[in-house]
Amino acid sequence: MLGLVVPSIRLAALDLACEAEPEAADLFLIRCAFLSELAPTLRGSGAADQGGERFRSAAECIRFALNDLDRAAQLDALDPTAHAYVLPSLTIFGHLASRQRRAFQQATELAPDLVPAYRALVNSLSERWHGSHEQSLKFARNAMTKAGPGSDMAACLFWAHLLVRSHFASFDKKTEAAKSYAYDPEVTRELNAAFDDWTRAPYSARRSSVPYLHYAACWYYLAGDGGRLKRALSFTNNVFSKIPWSLIGNSGKLYARALRLAAATAQPPQSIESDLRDHCFVAISQGAQAIKEGEFDAAEQSFCVALKLARTAPREHGSYLIPLVLSYLSLLRHRQHRDGDSQMLREQAMGLLGASDTQAAPSKFQHLMAKGLHKLGDYRRALPFWEQAIGMAGEEINSAMMAEMLYTMGECYCRIGLLDHATVPLRSALKIYRAGSDHSRLPIVLLTLGNSLRRSSPAEAEACYKEAAELDAARHEYQSATSAWVNLGVLCSEQGRYAESLEHYERVLRAREQSSGTPSPGIATVFNNIANSYRRMGKFPEAHASVDRAIELFSAADAGLASAIGTRGLIFLDSGEDGQAVEWLRKSRDERWKRPSPDLDATVENLESEIAALKRLNREFEAFIAQETLASVRATIQAIPRVDSDLSAAKAQMGGAVLVELAFGNSPFHPDDRKNTILLAEKLSKQVQAQDAGYYSGWVAIPETTTLVFYGPDAEVLFKVLEPFLMKEPICAGAKVAIRQGGIHREVAVPHRPKKLR
């Protein structure tokens, strides 16, 4: 009964109930059960660092569960349930072995034939948990002697043998040994005798017997004993229980798959599992919409439903559903200005999510996770999910949705300073929007594309900004047009066209200050940009006055505050006040790193300026520390989370660039294309490094193309190293190669190769 009730309960409700009724033993029992089930979920699967967040969270859960166990036992000394329920979670930590043995002793003193208690120790003593096959089997055989009439204790023996077989298959990688173990004559005789005694009349299965009968059914499925398989299943009434098949390994997965296919019910278990997953996705989507509308209570309710469904789902679905729900709860806490809780939930979600979980998950998961992380401002972590979502999108997806995904992927690259990477999905999104009838999204795509091109191709960027402004102005949406005018002001300022720059900024200020609905950061940004123009002009008093106004208007929560603080540092730097410059540049860096995904490109620039100032001040040790920090930031760029090896060597960009656009993309998603791209990238990267011509900065995959990005001090030298390989590698046939040095661009086409006649 606890197994049915616990997944439906909210911890907050349990806490309130326990506080309201401190003498209710059943409430403390339920909370103990809830926390005992939550601990393995938080710990996750596979290898993990015992000092990491996952283990710390699991340990905290167990600590509270044991407190509730003690309280429940104090209030009802004759109930063994809490002692038995906590046993499996204690297996996670070796140092709790003595506590586990004590809980087992307490449970079995009260109920000598309590099957869950014995089964937990069979598992704990197995080789999987650093015991041995012999210990586990010996304990299971001893448990058989404790069985009373109608007991399911024989399940412990089946469980022990399934664990041995699983270890051969999953851990020792001895497939033949695993197969032969199911046909071992001695094992067969032992289990057949146990099963026949177990199910002999007048045996009557209870609801709690169902999972234990599935252990026997799983074994007989693997051993090919159809008669006993049918007998075991006859007692279950086709109920497919929630069982930890992951502990049995591939044998459990095979049996579960076969059982789902064979189950003759009106709604087969497979359908139930798919429905759980789909309903979970719906609940998350509803919660996200409620957040958007500011209905936080409704969002909370939706996410609680989603979490309940995720915890009820089979392990292969729950492994990615639970982190997904936690990510959206993190978003809700962020919107509620509970940033500490938000950060904890996000890190917990990422700690639970393994690479194998994400790659096996459906496209709906990839899309929801990418959107959630993007809204949280966690752009680096969002990127691999956007790539997976785009790669898995089928032909049924409409063009507007594909364009939106491509645009958002490009925005993520822009936000973390990987501008050349950003241009690839942004150009593709722009092409789709231009071909459609709805052009309302064109201005924002043009703006973001312009931002990604501003340094590498300022003329093209300027054209993007002007087109965006004209589109908004033509619809009399002048407030929207101000974004394009701001960017035009920045571009003109960077090119020394200060009069034009200030003219654009004044135009924006008039429009924004005249509108009562303009948020203060929108005005603060303009003052920050004006300050930069005055700085470049050498008008330092005017620059200080403008940046002071910007800092005054930004709140502590605004991302633009770091930029304004950095501007003040640059003003001091350019005016020769290096001491003040260092102080403010450091403040800017600290402010940036409070964000989930700081602008890495801007951080690198600030550090370079800080190092130059420190050297002029002869503060060599501090300069050394700043250089180490700079190296760390570049390492952070290199470690951007990815699906495979794209972005595997992303570093700060150099003056020259070579972009190789291969004639295939990630839609339809094809493993061979990905594998061949990885091999090509590794080969080209080694050649570039061997010739000291630059470095490989990863790839960007969209439906139509895959673009490899290389940087070096001299683009032509870099291309000469790459050219022989590009011309002879079959995968490069039809590729377009862009070679860029400063403002000079040229393109080279790799010829298609005629197909050989057979």
Stockholm file with secondary structure:
# STOCKHOLM 1.0

chainA/1-758         MLGLVVPSIRLAALDLACEAEPEAADLFLIRCAFLSELAPTLRGSGAADQGGERFRSAAECIRFALNDLDRAAQLDALDPTAHAYVLPSLTIFGHLASRQRRAFQQATELAPDLVPAYRALVNSLSERWHGSHEQSLKFARNAMTKAGPGSDMAACLFWAHLLVRSHFASFDKKTEAAKSYAYDPEVTRELNAAFDDWTRAPYSARRSSVPYLHYAACWYYLAGDGGRLKRALSFTNNVFSKIPWSLIGNSGKLYARALRLAAATAQPPQSIESDLRDHCFVAISQGAQAIKEGEFDAAEQSFCVALKLARTAPREHGSYLIPLVLSYLSLLRHRQHRDGDSQMLREQAMGLLGASDTQAAPSKFQHLMAKGLHKLGDYRRALPFWEQAIGMAGEEINSAMMAEMLYTMGECYCRIGLLDHATVPLRSALKIYRAGSDHSRLPIVLLTLGNSLRRSSPAEAEACYKEAAELDAARHEYQSATSAWVNLGVLCSEQGRYAESLEHYERVLRAREQSSGTPSPGIATVFNNIANSYRRMGKFPEAHASVDRAIELFSAADAGLASAIGTRGLIFLDSGEDGQAVEWLRKSRDERWKRPSPDLDATVENLESEIAALKRLNREFEAFIAQETLASVRATIQAIPRVDSDLSAAKAQMGGAVLVELAFGNSPFHPDDRKNTILLAEKLSKQVQAQDAGYYSGWVAIPETTTLVFYGPDAEVLFKVLEPFLMKEPICAGAKVAIRQGGIHREVAVPHRPKKLR
#=GR chainA/1-758 SS CHHHHGGGCCHHHHHHHHHHCTTCHHHHHHHHHHHHHHHHHHHCSSCCCTTSHHHHHHHHHHHHHHHHHHHHHHHCTTCCHHHHHHHHHHTTCGGGHHHHHHHHHHHHHHCTTCHHHHHHHHHHTSGGGTSCHHHHHHHHHHHHTTCCTTCCTHHHHHHHHHHHHHIIIIISCCHHHHHHHTTCHHHHHHHHHHHHHHHCTTCCCCGGGHHHHHHHHHHHHHHTCHHHHHHHHHTTTTCCCCCCHHHHTHHHHHHHHHHHHHCCSSSCHHHHHHHHHHHHHHHHHHHHHHHHTTCHHHHHHHHHHHHHHHHHSCHHHHHHHHHHHHHHHHHHHHHTTCHHHHHHHHHHHHHHCCHHHHHHSCHHHHHHHHHHHHHTTCHHHHHHHHHHHHHHCCTTSCHHHHHHHHHHHHHHHHHTTCHHHHHHHHHHHHHHHHHSSCCTTHHHHHHHHHHHHTTTCHHHHHHHHHHHHHHHHHTTCHHHHHHHHHHHHHHHHHTTCHHHHHHHHHHHHHHHHHCTTCCHHHHHHHHHHHHHHHHHHTCHHHHHHHHHHHHHHSCTTCTHHHHHHHHHHHHHHHTTCHHHHHHHHHHHHHHHTTSSSCCHHHHHHHHHHHHHHHHHTTCHHHHHHHHHHHHHHHHHHHTCCCSSSTTTTCCCCCSEEEEEEESCCSSSCCHHHHHHHHHHHHHHHHHHHHTTSCEEEEEEECSSCEEEEEEESCHHHHHHHHHHHHHHCGGGTTCEEEEEETTEEEEEECCCCCCCCC
#=GC SS_cons         CHHHHGGGCCHHHHHHHHHHCTTCHHHHHHHHHHHHHHHHHHHCSSCCCTTSHHHHHHHHHHHHHHHHHHHHHHHCTTCCHHHHHHHHHHTTCGGGHHHHHHHHHHHHHHCTTCHHHHHHHHHHTSGGGTSCHHHHHHHHHHHHTTCCTTCCTHHHHHHHHHHHHHIIIIISCCHHHHHHHTTCHHHHHHHHHHHHHHHCTTCCCCGGGHHHHHHHHHHHHHHTCHHHHHHHHHTTTTCCCCCCHHHHTHHHHHHHHHHHHHCCSSSCHHHHHHHHHHHHHHHHHHHHHHHHTTCHHHHHHHHHHHHHHHHHSCHHHHHHHHHHHHHHHHHHHHHTTCHHHHHHHHHHHHHHCCHHHHHHSCHHHHHHHHHHHHHTTCHHHHHHHHHHHHHHCCTTSCHHHHHHHHHHHHHHHHHTTCHHHHHHHHHHHHHHHHHSSCCTTHHHHHHHHHHHHTTTCHHHHHHHHHHHHHHHHHTTCHHHHHHHHHHHHHHHHHTTCHHHHHHHHHHHHHHHHHCTTCCHHHHHHHHHHHHHHHHHHTCHHHHHHHHHHHHHHSCTTCTHHHHHHHHHHHHHHHTTCHHHHHHHHHHHHHHHTTSSSCCHHHHHHHHHHHHHHHHHTTCHHHHHHHHHHHHHHHHHHHTCCCSSSTTTTCCCCCSEEEEEEESCCSSSCCHHHHHHHHHHHHHHHHHHHHTTSCEEEEEEECSSCEEEEEEESCHHHHHHHHHHHHHHCGGGTTCEEEEEETTEEEEEECCCCCCCCC
//
